[in-house]
Amino acid sequence: MCGIVGLYLKNEKWRADLGKLFQPMLSEMKSRGPDSAGVAIYRNPVADNELKLSLATDTAAYDWQQLAKSLQSDLSVSATINPVSTHAILITDADESAAVAHLKAMYPEVRVVGSGQSVEIFKEVGLPDDVYEQFSLQGASGTHMIGHTRMATESAVTTAGSHPFATGADLCLVHNGSLSNHNRHREELEKAGLVFQTENDTEVAAAYMTWRLRQGLTLHQALEHAISDLDGFYTFCIGTGDGFAVLRDPIACKHAVLAETDDWVAMATEYRSIDTLPGSEHANIWEPKPQTIYTWGGATGSKAA
């Protein structure tokens, strides 16, 4: 099952209402994924010399300010943090590898669930409406969001196993379907230095994208390789710093709908999510073709930093 949704706002006048527009889209998918839900929202880009990290723990009663102070003192960097329930958004001018290594060594209970200059990732167990409320996303502004509602079939129902999964600087991925060769790819990617936090096959797809992007490929080129390398049935929605991409496997047995107007472009597992958007009755609506890469914004040429 599972449900995925994506919304990219082409018209700037709608961006203050991004969270309000996205909520009913995600809510419509709760019947396909009642176990957990998550979103990636692109907003408030930091300066070129800064890094934004999305962090998560298993409890809302966490001393995030102490974590920021530790990063400041131990690495001699700036660090500010904004707690949001069980998650927090950390902004720092530290080198990403140094910051992640410090967090792993000093705060092993903290998970890094996203990184970049604009992406913020929030995910938890529970119904989509409850997760959305927990992170106060209704009033969020931004350029675009992707989201996922999960019905766990291949791994346990945990926050860590929820989507989205981060795939490099400002990239993240949500997935409807199942990969058949993810264990083989996991072994190969671990040899290449990729680290996994869960047994979820979607995390393997995310790591695969990271690996390809680190080779210098664009997102479009990486997805071209994914078509031949990743076996199984899937629909991917991938967020980037300036847009998003959609890809279905060569058989395309998992549901997917795309729609576009002058104001927005949207993707969803089922049309009823798109029907919540203003102007949907006038949208150009189509089913994405098998093994065809669709991109909006600057996603075509996006590379990992």
N, C-alpha and C positions, 0 to 999 in steps of 0.2 A: 504494500500500500504506500504510505507516505504521501505528502503533498508538498510541492514547492511553488513559490511565487517570486516574482521579481518586478520591480517598478523603477523605471528611469524617467525622470522628469525633464523633458526637453524645454518646457516653458518655465522661465525663472519665477514667474508669479505664483506657481504652485508649490515652490520648494518650502515655504513656511508651513505648508500643510502636509508634508510628506508622511509624518507619523500617523496623522488622522486618515489619510487616504489608504495607507498600507494596512492598517489594523483590520478592516473588514475583509480584505483580500486574504490575510493569513487566517482569520477566524473561519472563513468558509471551508478551509482545509482541515478543520479539527476532526471531522469524521474519518479522514484518511490517516490521521496521526495523532491519537490522543495521549501518547506516552510522554512526549517531550516536544519542545519547540525552541527555535532560535532564529535570530535575525542578525544580519550585518547591515549597518547603516553607515553611509558615507557623508561626513559632515565635518565642519570646523577643521580644515587642514592646518597642520602645524607648520612652523618655519622649516626651511630647507635643511637646517642643521639640527632639527629636532626629530624625535621619534615618538610615536604614540603606540603604547602597548595595552592590549585588552587582557586583563588578569581575572582569574576566577578562583574561588575556594568553595568548600562545602558548607560554609556557614556565613551568615550575614554579620555576625559579631566578630569581626576581624580587625586588627589594628593596622589598617592600611597606612596611616600616617607614620608609624614606626618603620614600616618597610621603605617608604620614601626617604625618611631621614637616614636610614642605613645606606641606601644607594648614594645619597649625597655625600656622606662622610667617607665611605669606603672607596668610592670611585672618583671623588672630587668632581661631581657633575651637578647640574641642576636637576630637580625632580619635583613635580607637583602631581598630586593624585586626587581623583574624584571618585569616591566610593558610590556604587549603585547596587544596593542589596548585596548579593553574594559576589558581585563583580566590582571591578574598579578600572578606571582609565588612567594610565600613568603616562605623563609627558616628560621627556628627559632629553638632554643633549648628549647622553652617553652613546657610545658605540653599541649597536644592537647585540652583537655577539657577547660583548663584555657584560652588558646589562642582563641578558638571559642567563649567562653562566653564573653571575652573582646571585640571581634569584633562585636558580636551581640548587646552588650550594647552601645558601643561607635560609631559603624559604621553600623547602621541597613540597610543602602542602599547597603552594600556589601554582596554578597552571597558567601558562601563557597561551591564550586562545586566539590572539590576533596581533598583527603588527603592521606598521606602515605610517603614513602621514595623515590619512583621513578616516580609515575604516575603524569602526567600533563594533565588537561582537558581543552579543548577549544571548545566553542559552541556558535552559533549565528543564528539569522534568516537570510534567504537568500539562494541562490543557493550554492551547495557544493563548486564549483570552487571559488566563491567569498569569502566564509568563509575560505577556505584553504589559499587563498592569504592574507586575512586580518590578519591572525596569522603567516604568513611567515613560513609555515610548509614544503615548498618544499625542503629545505636543511637540514631538521631535521635528526639527527642520533639517533639510539636507537635500542632496541631489538625487540619490537613489538608494534602494534597499533590496536585499534578497532575503528570503526566509524559507523555513522548512518546518513541517509538522511530521513527527516520526511515529511510526508503528514498528517497534523493534522486532526484527525477524532474525538477525544474524549475530546480535550481541546483546548484552544486558541493558536495561533501562537505567541509564546514568546521565548526569549532566555532561560528563566528559565525552560520552558517546553520542551526544546530540550534535546536530548540524547547526551552523556552518563549521567547516574546517578551514583553517588558514592555509594558504598556499603561497607564501612569499609576501613581499612588500605590497600591502594594500590589496592582495588577492585572496579570495575565499571561494569555497565551493559548496553547493548543496546538490543532493543526488537522490533521484527516485529510481530504484531498481536494485540490481545485485550484480557484482562482478564475480566471474568464475575463476579468474586466475590471479586474484589479489594476494594469495599467500606466496606465490612465486615472486611477484613483484615486490612484496614486502621484504623478502630475503635479499633481493638484489639492491633495493633502495637502502636497506640497512648497511650493506657493504659499501655503499656510496656515501655513507655518513648521515643519512636521514634518521631522525629519532621519532618513534611512535609513542603516543600516550594511551591508545585504545586498540581493541581488536576489530574496530569497525572498518569495513571494506572501503567506505567513503574516505577515510583518512588516508588509505593507500592511494586513491585517485588524487587526493590533494597533494600528497608527497610526490607523486609522479609528475604533477604539473610543476611543482617547485624544482624538481630535478631537471626537467626540460628547460625551464626558464633560466636556471643557473648556467645552462650550456650556451646561453645567449640567444635563444629562440624567442620570437614574439609569441604572444598568446595564441594567435591564429596558427602559427607553425606548430606550437606544442599540441594544440588540439588536433591538427592533422596527423601527428604521430599517435595521439591517443586512439584515434579511430582504428588503427591497425594493431596497437599494442594492448589495449584494454578489452578483454573479452567479457561478454555478458550482455545483459540488457539494462539500459540506463537512459535517463535524461539528466544532463548536467546544466545547472545555471551557475555561472561563474561571475563574481563581482570583481571589478578592477577599480582603480582610483578614479577613473573618468568614464566608466561605462560598465556594460556587462555583456556576457556571451551566453549562447544556448547551443547545446549539441545533443543530438540523439544518436543511439547506436545504429548500425546498419539495418537492423530489423525494425526498430522503432515500435516496440510493443507496449511501451509505457506511455501513458497519456501525456499530451502537451499541447498547449494552445498559445499562439502569439497574437497580439493586437497592437495597432499603432494609430495614433492620431497626431495632429500637429503639436499637441501639448505633451504627450507621453508615449512611451512604449512599455508594454506589460507582457509578462509571461506567467502562465499558471498551469498546474496539472489539469484543472478543469475550468471551463469558461465561466462558471458561476462566480469565481473569484474576480475575474476581469469585469464582470457585469456590475460590480459595486462602484466602479470608477465613473466620474462625470464624463459624459460624452461617449461612453462605450457603445451607445446605439449607432454612432456614426463612424466607429473605428473600422479600419481595414483588419479583418480577422482571418487567420489561416492556421493550418496545422504545419508545424515545422517538418521538413522532409528528413528522411533518414540520412545519417552521416553527412549532414550539411551544417556548416558553421555559420551562425548568425551573430553579429556583433553590433553594438551601438555605442555612441560616444567615441572615445579614443581607444576602445578595447582592442581593436584590430592590431595595433602596434605596441601594445603594452608589454613591457618587460619587467622582470623583478629587478630591484635595485641591487 
